[in-house]
Amino acid sequence: MRIDEQHTLYYIKAYLRDDTEITVGKLGTFLFMRGLYVYVGSAKRNIRARVERHMRMEKMMRWHFDYVRPYMDIVDVQTYPGAEGECGLLARLMEEAKGEIPVRRFGSSDCRCPAHLFFIREN
């Protein structure tokens, strides 16, 4: 886990061991395929607290990621400066990884992105 307190953007990379149906708040219930997922978020202040909250299992359900967290093993966390913005970081990382959007609007209810979570197919 690499957290730079000056950064405002982060990704959490997590692995889902089995195909699993998960209800994600008001978005609905979706089948998440086994594999690697990357969630991109931002925190204007105290990024460490935000990331540590996402990593905890026991908490009030507030963000979409909170609903999938109990089913996933965190494998990496990285922070970034805020220059490219949350949506820009998501687009860049998703393109580099050849990622796919598993659930539309996941984590992106306050922007026009299709989602802030992407899936990387296993080869």
N, C-alpha and C positions, 0 to 999 in steps of 0.2 A: 504494500500500500504506500503510495507516494502522494502526500498531501502537502502542498505549498500554501501556507496561510494567506499569501498575497493573491492567489488565484481565485477566480469566481466561477469557473466551469469545472465539471468533473464527469468522468464516466465510471460506471460500475459494470464490470464484466462478470457474468455469472453463468453457471452451468446447470441445466435442468437434466437430471439423470433419466427420467422416463417421460413419455408422452403423458400429459396431465391436463385435465379440464380444470380451469380456474375461473372463479367469478371475480371480476375486477370492478368492484364498486358498482356504479350505475352504468358503466360501459356494457356490462353483460357477462356471460359465461363463454369462454373460448377454449379451444383445444390448443395447448402449447406443445410443440414438438420437442422431443429430446434434442439437446444441443446447447450451443453457446449463444447468450444474449448480451447485448450491450445497452445499458440505459444511460442517457445523457441528461444531465441536469445543471442547474446553476444555483449559486448562493451568493447574494451580494455581500453578505458578511458571515463570518464564522463558518466557513466551508467545512472545517473539521467536524463540527457538531452535526451539520446536515448529513455528511457521509456516514458518520458513526450511527446516527439515527436510522438511516437506511439499512445499515448492516444488522441492527438489532432485530431479534425475532419478536419480542413481546413489546407491543406499542399500540397506540390508537391508530386506526386505519385512516390516513389522511391523504396520501398520494397513491397513485395507481401502483407504483412500485411496491408499496407496503403489502398489497394483496398477493403478489407473486413471490416476494422474498422468502416466505417459509418453505417454498418448494425448490429453491435454488441455492447452490453453493457458490459463494463469492470467490472468484479466482484472481481478480485484480481490480485495483482502483487507481485512477490517475487523475490529477488536476491539471488545468490549463489556464493561462491568462484569459481575460475576457474579450480580447480584441475581435475574434471572429464571431462571437456571440454563440449562444446555445444552439440555435438552429444551424448556423454555419458549421460548428463543430460536428453536430450530428451528420450533416450532409457529407462532410469530408470523410469522417470515420466509416460511414456506411458505404461510401463509394470505394474506399481503400479495401474494405473487407468483403466487398460484393454482398453486402447484407440485404435482407428483405424485411419489410414491415409485417409483423405477425398479427397486430391488432391496430386498426386505424384509430387515431385520436389518443392512444396510450401516452400519457404524460405530456400531451400537447394541447390541453384545453385552452391555454391562453395565447396560442399563436396559430399560424396557418400551416404548420408542418403536418404531414400525414401522421406522424407519431414521433416520440422521443425514445422509443425502444426498437432495436432491430435484432434480427435473428441471423446467425451465420450457419449455413448448412454444413454438416459434416461431410467430408469427402469419402 
